[in-house]
Amino acid sequence: MDQEQYFRLLENKAEAEGLDIPKEDLRAAAVKWEMSHTGRNGRIARQLLDYLHGRS
């Protein structure tokens, strides 16, 4: 998936799950996360969201 698709997936999931994080912060976290993991895919997005839920 390209970066814009990855961002939209994360934004939609975060909103559906009630994760209160500004869009800019979510996108910045997504870029850092994908660089330190295996790229962009649904599994990586899920791991990032789980991580962010744990921090809030």
MMTF fields as JSON, N, C-alpha, C and O atoms, coordinates in Angstrom:
{
  "mmtfVersion": "1.0.0",
  "mmtfProducer": "UNKNOWN",
  "numBonds": 223,
  "numAtoms": 224,
  "numGroups": 56,
  "numChains": 1,
  "numModels": 1,
  "chainsPerModel": [1],
  "groupsPerChain": [56],
  "chainIdList": ["A"],
  "bondAtomList": [4, 2, 8, 6, 12, 10, 16, 14, 20, 18, 24, 22, 28, 26, 32, 30, 36, 34, 40, 38, 44, 42, 48, 46, 52, 50, 56, 54, 60, 58, 64, 62, 68, 66, 72, 70, 76, 74, 80, 78, 84, 82, 88, 86, 92, 90, 96, 94, 100, 98, 104, 102, 108, 106, 112, 110, 116, 114, 120, 118, 124, 122, 128, 126, 132, 130, 136, 134, 140, 138, 144, 142, 148, 146, 152, 150, 156, 154, 160, 158, 164, 162, 168, 166, 172, 170, 176, 174, 180, 178, 184, 182, 188, 186, 192, 190, 196, 194, 200, 198, 204, 202, 208, 206, 212, 210, 216, 214, 220, 218],
  "bondOrderList": [1, 1, 1, 1, 1, 1, 1, 1, 1, 1, 1, 1, 1, 1, 1, 1, 1, 1, 1, 1, 1, 1, 1, 1, 1, 1, 1, 1, 1, 1, 1, 1, 1, 1, 1, 1, 1, 1, 1, 1, 1, 1, 1, 1, 1, 1, 1, 1, 1, 1, 1, 1, 1, 1, 1],
  "groupList": [{"groupName": "MET", "atomNameList": ["N", "CA", "C", "O"], "elementList": ["N", "C", "C", "O"], "formalChargeList": [0, 0, 0, 0], "bondAtomList": [1, 0, 2, 1, 3, 2], "bondOrderList": [1, 1, 2], "singleLetterCode": "M", "chemCompType": "L-PEPTIDE LINKING"}, {"groupName": "ASP", "atomNameList": ["N", "CA", "C", "O"], "elementList": ["N", "C", "C", "O"], "formalChargeList": [0, 0, 0, 0], "bondAtomList": [1, 0, 2, 1, 3, 2], "bondOrderList": [1, 1, 2], "singleLetterCode": "D", "chemCompType": "L-PEPTIDE LINKING"}, {"groupName": "GLN", "atomNameList": ["N", "CA", "C", "O"], "elementList": ["N", "C", "C", "O"], "formalChargeList": [0, 0, 0, 0], "bondAtomList": [1, 0, 2, 1, 3, 2], "bondOrderList": [1, 1, 2], "singleLetterCode": "Q", "chemCompType": "L-PEPTIDE LINKING"}, {"groupName": "GLU", "atomNameList": ["N", "CA", "C", "O"], "elementList": ["N", "C", "C", "O"], "formalChargeList": [0, 0, 0, 0], "bondAtomList": [1, 0, 2, 1, 3, 2], "bondOrderList": [1, 1, 2], "singleLetterCode": "E", "chemCompType": "L-PEPTIDE LINKING"}, {"groupName": "TYR", "atomNameList": ["N", "CA", "C", "O"], "elementList": ["N", "C", "C", "O"], "formalChargeList": [0, 0, 0, 0], "bondAtomList": [1, 0, 2, 1, 3, 2], "bondOrderList": [1, 1, 2], "singleLetterCode": "Y", "chemCompType": "L-PEPTIDE LINKING"}, {"groupName": "PHE", "atomNameList": ["N", "CA", "C", "O"], "elementList": ["N", "C", "C", "O"], "formalChargeList": [0, 0, 0, 0], "bondAtomList": [1, 0, 2, 1, 3, 2], "bondOrderList": [1, 1, 2], "singleLetterCode": "F", "chemCompType": "L-PEPTIDE LINKING"}, {"groupName": "ARG", "atomNameList": ["N", "CA", "C", "O"], "elementList": ["N", "C", "C", "O"], "formalChargeList": [0, 0, 0, 0], "bondAtomList": [1, 0, 2, 1, 3, 2], "bondOrderList": [1, 1, 2], "singleLetterCode": "R", "chemCompType": "L-PEPTIDE LINKING"}, {"groupName": "LEU", "atomNameList": ["N", "CA", "C", "O"], "elementList": ["N", "C", "C", "O"], "formalChargeList": [0, 0, 0, 0], "bondAtomList": [1, 0, 2, 1, 3, 2], "bondOrderList": [1, 1, 2], "singleLetterCode": "L", "chemCompType": "L-PEPTIDE LINKING"}, {"groupName": "ASN", "atomNameList": ["N", "CA", "C", "O"], "elementList": ["N", "C", "C", "O"], "formalChargeList": [0, 0, 0, 0], "bondAtomList": [1, 0, 2, 1, 3, 2], "bondOrderList": [1, 1, 2], "singleLetterCode": "N", "chemCompType": "L-PEPTIDE LINKING"}, {"groupName": "LYS", "atomNameList": ["N", "CA", "C", "O"], "elementList": ["N", "C", "C", "O"], "formalChargeList": [0, 0, 0, 0], "bondAtomList": [1, 0, 2, 1, 3, 2], "bondOrderList": [1, 1, 2], "singleLetterCode": "K", "chemCompType": "L-PEPTIDE LINKING"}, {"groupName": "ALA", "atomNameList": ["N", "CA", "C", "O"], "elementList": ["N", "C", "C", "O"], "formalChargeList": [0, 0, 0, 0], "bondAtomList": [1, 0, 2, 1, 3, 2], "bondOrderList": [1, 1, 2], "singleLetterCode": "A", "chemCompType": "L-PEPTIDE LINKING"}, {"groupName": "GLY", "atomNameList": ["N", "CA", "C", "O"], "elementList": ["N", "C", "C", "O"], "formalChargeList": [0, 0, 0, 0], "bondAtomList": [1, 0, 2, 1, 3, 2], "bondOrderList": [1, 1, 2], "singleLetterCode": "G", "chemCompType": "PEPTIDE LINKING"}, {"groupName": "ILE", "atomNameList": ["N", "CA", "C", "O"], "elementList": ["N", "C", "C", "O"], "formalChargeList": [0, 0, 0, 0], "bondAtomList": [1, 0, 2, 1, 3, 2], "bondOrderList": [1, 1, 2], "singleLetterCode": "I", "chemCompType": "L-PEPTIDE LINKING"}, {"groupName": "PRO", "atomNameList": ["N", "CA", "C", "O"], "elementList": ["N", "C", "C", "O"], "formalChargeList": [0, 0, 0, 0], "bondAtomList": [1, 0, 2, 1, 3, 2], "bondOrderList": [1, 1, 2], "singleLetterCode": "P", "chemCompType": "L-PEPTIDE LINKING"}, {"groupName": "VAL", "atomNameList": ["N", "CA", "C", "O"], "elementList": ["N", "C", "C", "O"], "formalChargeList": [0, 0, 0, 0], "bondAtomList": [1, 0, 2, 1, 3, 2], "bondOrderList": [1, 1, 2], "singleLetterCode": "V", "chemCompType": "L-PEPTIDE LINKING"}, {"groupName": "TRP", "atomNameList": ["N", "CA", "C", "O"], "elementList": ["N", "C", "C", "O"], "formalChargeList": [0, 0, 0, 0], "bondAtomList": [1, 0, 2, 1, 3, 2], "bondOrderList": [1, 1, 2], "singleLetterCode": "W", "chemCompType": "L-PEPTIDE LINKING"}, {"groupName": "SER", "atomNameList": ["N", "CA", "C", "O"], "elementList": ["N", "C", "C", "O"], "formalChargeList": [0, 0, 0, 0], "bondAtomList": [1, 0, 2, 1, 3, 2], "bondOrderList": [1, 1, 2], "singleLetterCode": "S", "chemCompType": "L-PEPTIDE LINKING"}, {"groupName": "HIS", "atomNameList": ["N", "CA", "C", "O"], "elementList": ["N", "C", "C", "O"], "formalChargeList": [0, 0, 0, 0], "bondAtomList": [1, 0, 2, 1, 3, 2], "bondOrderList": [1, 1, 2], "singleLetterCode": "H", "chemCompType": "L-PEPTIDE LINKING"}, {"groupName": "THR", "atomNameList": ["N", "CA", "C", "O"], "elementList": ["N", "C", "C", "O"], "formalChargeList": [0, 0, 0, 0], "bondAtomList": [1, 0, 2, 1, 3, 2], "bondOrderList": [1, 1, 2], "singleLetterCode": "T", "chemCompType": "L-PEPTIDE LINKING"}],
  "groupTypeList": [0, 1, 2, 3, 2, 4, 5, 6, 7, 7, 3, 8, 9, 10, 3, 10, 3, 11, 7, 1, 12, 13, 9, 3, 1, 7, 6, 10, 10, 10, 14, 9, 15, 3, 0, 16, 17, 18, 11, 6, 8, 11, 6, 12, 10, 6, 2, 7, 7, 1, 4, 7, 17, 11, 6, 16],
  "groupIdList": [1, 2, 3, 4, 5, 6, 7, 8, 9, 10, 11, 12, 13, 14, 15, 16, 17, 18, 19, 20, 21, 22, 23, 24, 25, 26, 27, 28, 29, 30, 31, 32, 33, 34, 35, 36, 37, 38, 39, 40, 41, 42, 43, 44, 45, 46, 47, 48, 49, 50, 51, 52, 53, 54, 55, 56],
  "secStructList": [7, 7, 2, 2, 2, 2, 2, 2, 2, 2, 2, 2, 2, 2, 2, 2, 6, 6, 7, 7, 7, 7, 2, 2, 2, 2, 2, 2, 2, 2, 2, 2, 2, 2, 2, 2, 6, 6, 7, 1, 1, 2, 2, 2, 2, 2, 2, 2, 2, 2, 2, 2, 2, 2, 2, 7],
  "xCoordList": [0.844, 0.0, 0.883, 1.977, 0.396, 1.201, 0.985, 0.126, 1.764, 1.739, 0.381, -0.086, -0.25, -1.546, -2.607, -3.438, -2.592, -3.522, -3.267, -4.203, -2.005, -1.606, -2.121, -2.683, -1.931, -2.418, -3.936, -4.451, -4.65, -6.123, -6.594, -7.532, -5.947, -6.297, -6.133, -7.03, -4.986, -4.739, -5.731, -6.255, -5.988, -6.906, -8.315, -8.973, -8.775, -10.119, -10.224, -11.198, -9.221, -9.227, -9.132, -9.854, -8.252, -8.086, -9.404, -9.793, -10.078, -11.356, -12.403, -13.13, -12.479, -13.462, -13.222, -14.165, -11.964, -11.609, -11.584, -11.282, -11.901, -11.951, -10.589, -10.471, -9.566, -8.218, -8.107, -8.191, -7.921, -7.879, -6.439, -5.675, -6.091, -4.75, -4.873, -5.561, -4.217, -4.276, -3.743, -2.808, -4.357, -3.995, -2.494, -1.859, -1.939, -0.52, 0.368, 1.382, -0.021, 0.746, 0.644, 1.627, -0.541, -0.724, 0.127, 0.771, 0.13, 0.93, 2.424, 3.163, 2.87, 4.286, 4.661, 5.718, 3.804, 4.057, 4.07, 4.872, 3.182, 3.098, 4.39, 4.863, 4.954, 6.198, 7.331, 8.09, 7.45, 8.502, 8.312, 9.274, 7.063, 6.761, 7.108, 7.738, 6.7, 6.954, 8.449, 8.9, 9.219, 10.666, 11.374, 12.407, 10.826, 11.472, 10.88, 11.322, 9.884, 9.266, 9.368, 10.303, 8.462, 8.621, 7.876, 7.542, 7.609, 6.949, 5.518, 5.155, 4.691, 3.291, 2.372, 2.4, 1.568, 0.515, -0.47, -0.247, -1.532, -2.561, -2.059, -2.475, -1.164, -0.636, 0.201, 0.095, 1.016, 1.852, 0.967, 1.232, -0.073, -1.008, -1.656, -1.783, -2.066, -2.685, -1.711, -2.099, -0.454, 0.543, 0.742, 0.857, 0.782, 0.935, -0.263, -0.092, -1.459, -2.646, -2.675, -3.027, -2.312, -2.244, -1.238, -1.498, -0.091, 0.937, 0.392, 0.566, -0.269, -0.794, -1.907, -2.017, -2.726, -3.761, -3.124, -3.624, -2.024, -1.325, -0.705, -0.536, -0.369, 0.237, -0.784, -0.447, -2.028, -3.032, -3.766, -4.632],
  "yCoordList": [-1.177, 0.0, 1.231, 1.228, 2.281, 3.5, 4.259, 3.896, 5.299, 6.003, 6.643, 6.619, 7.209, 7.852, 6.826, 7.116, 5.648, 4.583, 4.16, 3.949, 4.041, 3.683, 4.719, 4.363, 5.991, 7.064, 7.0, 7.1, 6.834, 6.776, 5.587, 5.71, 4.442, 3.258, 3.561, 3.293, 4.116, 4.439, 5.471, 5.318, 6.508, 7.553, 7.006, 7.324, 6.192, 5.616, 4.68, 4.731, 3.822, 2.885, 3.643, 3.328, 4.632, 5.397, 6.079, 6.076, 6.657, 7.314, 6.293, 6.532, 5.171, 4.134, 3.57, 3.168, 3.542, 2.985, 4.039, 3.728, 5.281, 6.341, 6.806, 7.351, 6.591, 7.021, 8.518, 8.955, 9.286, 10.744, 11.196, 11.409, 11.337, 11.777, 12.678, 12.327, 13.829, 14.711, 14.001, 13.203, 14.314, 13.694, 13.833, 12.883, 14.998, 15.234, 14.34, 13.82, 14.168, 13.312, 11.848, 11.11, 11.432, 10.055, 9.786, 8.741, 10.721, 10.547, 10.518, 9.72, 11.368, 11.368, 10.043, 9.482, 9.548, 8.259, 7.139, 6.21, 7.222, 6.19, 6.112, 5.019, 7.255, 7.275, 6.667, 5.842, 7.06, 6.5, 4.995, 4.229, 4.583, 3.178, 2.325, 1.276, 2.771, 1.968, 1.846, 0.83, 2.869, 2.83, 1.865, 1.293, 1.686, 0.801, -0.608, -1.475, -0.828, -2.15, -2.611, -2.217, -3.409, -4.009, -3.288, -3.91, -2.019, -1.287, -0.932, -0.719, -0.867, -0.464, -1.616, -2.101, -2.045, -3.013, -2.994, -2.314, -3.733, -3.738, -4.224, -3.711, -5.214, -5.747, -4.695, -4.535, -3.992, -2.937, -1.808, -1.268, -1.451, -0.424, -0.856, -0.051, -2.117, -2.644, -2.546, -2.144, -2.91, -2.853, -1.426, -1.188, -0.473, 0.929, 1.389, 2.037, 1.07, 1.475, 0.853, 1.522, -0.409, -1.056, -0.355, -0.147, 0.009, 0.736, 2.078, 2.439, 2.818, 4.133, 4.029, 4.892, 3.001, 2.796, 2.571, 3.051, 1.841, 1.558, 2.798, 2.867, 3.765, 5.001, 5.987, 6.855, 5.873, 6.877, 6.499, 7.245],
  "zCoordList": [0.0, 0.0, 0.0, 0.564, -0.638, -0.639, 0.675, 1.479, 0.875, 2.159, 2.442, 3.581, 1.43, 1.656, 2.066, 2.926, 1.472, 1.863, 3.313, 4.084, 3.662, 5.024, 6.021, 7.056, 5.709, 6.577, 6.729, 7.843, 5.625, 5.687, 6.518, 7.305, 6.345, 7.139, 8.626, 9.425, 8.988, 10.394, 10.923, 12.027, 10.154, 10.603, 10.799, 11.789, 9.868, 9.986, 11.177, 11.928, 11.354, 12.486, 13.81, 14.755, 13.885, 15.122, 15.508, 16.676, 14.526, 14.801, 15.251, 16.215, 14.562, 14.909, 16.303, 16.984, 16.726, 18.031, 19.139, 20.291, 18.786, 19.783, 20.273, 21.37, 19.464, 19.832, 19.564, 18.416, 20.605, 20.495, 20.262, 21.203, 18.984, 18.622, 17.396, 16.437, 17.418, 16.25, 14.991, 15.054, 13.877, 12.602, 12.312, 11.857, 12.573, 12.301, 13.169, 12.705, 14.42, 15.33, 14.916, 14.985, 14.488, 14.03, 12.797, 12.697, 11.867, 10.647, 10.969, 10.393, 11.873, 12.255, 12.915, 12.629, 13.789, 14.445, 13.416, 13.515, 12.426, 11.387, 10.573, 10.261, 10.235, 9.456, 10.279, 9.771, 11.528, 12.391, 12.574, 12.528, 12.782, 13.035, 11.818, 11.954, 10.626, 9.424, 9.149, 8.619, 9.503, 9.261, 10.214, 9.865, 11.403, 12.369, 12.367, 13.12, 11.522, 11.399, 9.947, 9.25, 9.487, 8.153, 7.043, 6.034, 7.191, 6.114, 6.429, 7.586, 5.367, 5.497, 5.121, 3.99, 6.067, 5.784, 6.961, 7.963, 6.821, 7.86, 9.207, 10.246, 9.203, 10.466, 11.185, 12.401, 10.445, 11.033, 11.566, 12.64, 10.828, 11.295, 12.607, 13.53, 12.696, 13.919, 15.089, 16.185, 14.865, 15.934, 16.419, 17.622, 15.488, 15.881, 16.697, 17.73, 16.257, 17.003, 18.392, 19.364, 18.494, 19.813, 20.712, 21.897, 20.153, 20.898, 21.38, 22.544, 20.485, 20.843, 21.877, 22.748, 21.8, 22.828, 24.192, 25.209, 24.202, 25.456, 26.078, 27.296, 25.258, 25.752, 26.274, 27.079, 25.835, 26.246, 27.503, 27.961]
}
